[in-house]
Amino acid sequence: MIPLYQQRDFGEKINATFQYIVQQFRSLGLALLYIAGPVVLVAGIASGLSESSVRGNVFGLLTRASLVSVMAYLLAFWLVPLVTYGHLKVYGETGGGPVPVGAVWREVRRAFGRAMIAVFLYGTLYIVGSFILFLPGIYFAVTLSPMIAIVVLEEAGAGDAFSRSFTLMQDNWWSTFGLLIIMGFVYLSLLSLIWMPTLLWNMIKGVFHLPALPPLVLAFLGAFVVLGLLLFLMVVVLAVGFQYFNLVEKREHVGLIARIDSIGETVSETQVAEDEELYG
């Protein structure tokens, strides 16, 4: 089992992120596919409808399809941290045991409303900070990055998650900023695996004047691309999660206390077994 609440240096947080992905890729990937996948499919179909060249008075239909597409894509990307942190929570509760999709879905449902408020607060402060001056937007983006992790893992309300983010980030802002920069580059590198074939196809289509693909095909291809983006995004989300565990352990020693308690329980169980063997 990969210990969650543990102090880690910069490299160890990155290693823990990829170790978790390798160990839990099938389980976490299935959870993302089952929970966020249907939303991505709806977004892809709506996007295909909005781009179709249907004749007639279809402006209202296309406008509604575009709106549905945008909202569905936003919801899909919002579900990634919810699913990921729900998976981490179940993983910790089971002691590294199997993480069924149903258990992750239960955690997502529990945190959904509180996470919605948290995302609204996060987005508002980021937009206002960026509008006033670019640097405040970056400051709030980094400081509030563990908000959804706190909402899911601690079952906290949006207000409590907001204030706790500032508490955890005291003297840890720069390390979190550096981690986000590095994992952001990793995410962009992974995105190239998706965008390069797309760019290559567009170049070939332009050179040889190939006909455009049918809207339905474009819709499903778009959904496939976005699903890939979601799977790659969990790299950044997991890194933030392990930074959260690191910060909590530094301040509260949750993992250390749990290990001490487990040692005491092991000693007690061993003593009981020896007494039973001795006295029959």
RARACOR-V225392 format. One record per residue. N is the residue number from 1. RES is the residue in one letter. PSI is psi in whole degrees, -180 to 180 (* if undefined). D_LAST is the distance of its C-alpha to the last C-alpha in Angstrom with 1 decimal. Layout:
# RARACOR-V225392
[[N RES PSI D_LAST] [N RES PSI D_LAST]]
This chain:
# RARACOR-V225392
[[1 M 141 35.9] [2 I 117 38.9] [3 P 137 38.0] [4 L -62 40.3] [5 Y 95 40.3] [6 Q 139 41.2] [7 Q 131 44.2] [8 R 144 46.4] [9 D -176 49.8] [10 F -50 52.7] [11 G -35 52.0] [12 E -32 48.3] [13 K -39 49.1] [14 I -43 51.4] [15 N -42 48.9] [16 A -37 46.2] [17 T -50 48.8] [18 F -30 49.5] [19 Q -42 45.9] [20 Y -41 45.1] [21 I -45 48.1] [22 V -44 47.2] [23 Q -37 43.6] [24 Q 20 44.4] [25 F -45 48.0] [26 R -46 47.4] [27 S -48 45.3] [28 L -39 47.6] [29 G -41 50.7] [30 L -40 49.9] [31 A -44 49.3] [32 L -40 52.6] [33 L -46 54.3] [34 Y -36 53.1] [35 I -45 53.5] [36 A -22 56.6] [37 G -48 58.1] [38 P -36 59.7] [39 V -40 61.4] [40 V -40 62.7] [41 L -43 64.1] [42 V -43 65.9] [43 A -42 67.3] [44 G -43 68.6] [45 I -42 70.3] [46 A -37 71.9] [47 S -40 73.0] [48 G -38 74.6] [49 L -42 76.4] [50 S -24 77.8] [51 E -6 79.2] [52 S 152 80.6] [53 S 58 84.4] [54 V 130 84.7] [55 R 156 88.3] [56 G -173 89.3] [57 N 81 88.3] [58 V 17 84.7] [59 F -43 84.5] [60 G -41 82.3] [61 L -46 79.9] [62 L -38 79.8] [63 T -45 79.3] [64 R -39 76.4] [65 A -41 74.9] [66 S -43 75.1] [67 L -45 73.5] [68 V -41 70.6] [69 S -49 70.2] [70 V -46 70.1] [71 M -40 67.7] [72 A -41 65.4] [73 Y -44 65.4] [74 L -43 64.6] [75 L -40 61.7] [76 A -45 60.3] [77 F -29 60.3] [78 W -31 58.8] [79 L -22 55.9] [80 V -54 54.9] [81 P -36 53.3] [82 L -47 51.7] [83 V -43 50.1] [84 T -47 49.1] [85 Y -31 47.5] [86 G -40 45.9] [87 H -44 44.4] [88 L -40 43.2] [89 K -46 41.5] [90 V -39 39.7] [91 Y -45 38.8] [92 G -40 37.2] [93 E -32 35.3] [94 T 3 33.8] [95 G 36 32.9] [96 G 10 35.4] [97 G -173 34.6] [98 P 143 37.4] [99 V 95 40.1] [100 P 151 41.7] [101 V -37 45.3] [102 G -39 44.6] [103 A -39 42.3] [104 V -43 45.1] [105 W -37 47.7] [106 R -43 45.7] [107 E -37 45.8] [108 V -44 49.5] [109 R -41 50.3] [110 R -40 48.6] [111 A -6 50.4] [112 F -54 53.7] [113 G -45 55.7] [114 R -38 54.5] [115 A -34 55.2] [116 M -44 58.7] [117 I -40 59.5] [118 A -43 58.1] [119 V -37 60.2] [120 F -45 63.2] [121 L -44 62.8] [122 Y -51 62.2] [123 G -39 65.3] [124 T -48 67.4] [125 L -38 66.8] [126 Y -45 67.2] [127 I -46 70.5] [128 V -44 71.9] [129 G -39 70.9] [130 S -33 72.5] [131 F -43 75.6] [132 I -51 76.2] [133 L 145 75.4] [134 F -39 73.4] [135 L -42 71.1] [136 P -34 69.6] [137 G -43 68.7] [138 I -41 66.8] [139 Y -48 65.1] [140 F -36 63.8] [141 A -41 62.8] [142 V -45 60.5] [143 T -40 59.2] [144 L 8 58.3] [145 S -32 57.0] [146 P 12 53.3] [147 M -49 54.2] [148 I -35 53.0] [149 A -42 49.8] [150 I -42 49.2] [151 V -44 50.1] [152 V -51 47.7] [153 L -31 44.7] [154 E -1 44.8] [155 E 41 46.3] [156 A 157 49.0] [157 G 169 52.5] [158 A -41 55.6] [159 G -44 56.6] [160 D -40 53.3] [161 A -36 53.1] [162 F -52 56.7] [163 S -36 56.0] [164 R -32 52.7] [165 S -44 54.5] [166 F -38 56.8] [167 T -47 54.0] [168 L -29 52.1] [169 M -3 55.4] [170 Q 122 56.3] [171 D 14 56.9] [172 N 13 55.7] [173 W -46 58.8] [174 W -38 60.2] [175 S -37 57.0] [176 T -41 56.7] [177 F -45 60.4] [178 G -41 60.1] [179 L -43 57.1] [180 L -37 59.1] [181 I -48 62.1] [182 I -47 60.3] [183 M -26 58.4] [184 G -41 61.7] [185 F -39 63.3] [186 V -43 60.5] [187 Y -44 61.0] [188 L -36 64.8] [189 S -40 64.2] [190 L -35 62.1] [191 L -29 64.8] [192 S -26 67.3] [193 L -24 65.5] [194 I -44 66.6] [195 W -33 70.0] [196 M -48 71.4] [197 P -36 71.5] [198 T -46 73.0] [199 L -40 75.7] [200 L -42 76.4] [201 W -42 76.9] [202 N -37 79.3] [203 M -45 81.3] [204 I -42 81.6] [205 K -38 82.5] [206 G -38 85.2] [207 V -45 86.7] [208 F 3 86.9] [209 H 49 87.6] [210 L 150 84.8] [211 P 153 84.6] [212 A 151 82.0] [213 L 152 78.8] [214 P 149 78.5] [215 P -38 77.1] [216 L -40 74.1] [217 V -43 73.2] [218 L -38 73.7] [219 A -47 71.4] [220 F -34 68.5] [221 L -41 69.1] [222 G -41 69.1] [223 A -39 65.8] [224 F -42 64.4] [225 V -46 65.6] [226 V -36 64.2] [227 L -38 60.8] [228 G -41 60.9] [229 L -39 61.8] [230 L -45 58.8] [231 L -38 56.4] [232 F -31 57.8] [233 L -25 57.7] [234 M -18 54.0] [235 V -48 54.2] [236 V -43 55.8] [237 V -43 53.6] [238 L -39 50.4] [239 A -42 51.8] [240 V -38 52.4] [241 G -44 48.8] [242 F -28 47.4] [243 Q -39 49.8] [244 Y -48 48.5] [245 F -39 44.9] [246 N -45 46.2] [247 L -40 48.1] [248 V -41 45.3] [249 E -38 42.9] [250 K -36 45.6] [251 R -37 46.1] [252 E -10 42.7] [253 H 44 40.1] [254 V -47 38.3] [255 G -40 36.7] [256 L -45 35.7] [257 I -41 33.9] [258 A -39 32.1] [259 R -38 31.0] [260 I -43 29.8] [261 D -40 27.8] [262 S -34 26.3] [263 I -42 25.2] [264 G -41 23.6] [265 E -38 21.7] [266 T -42 20.6] [267 V -42 19.4] [268 S -45 17.5] [269 E -38 15.8] [270 T -41 15.0] [271 Q -41 13.6] [272 V -43 11.4] [273 A -40 10.1] [274 E -38 9.6] [275 D -42 7.8] [276 E -38 5.2] [277 E -35 5.3] [278 L -44 5.7] [279 Y 1 3.8] [280 G * 0.0]]
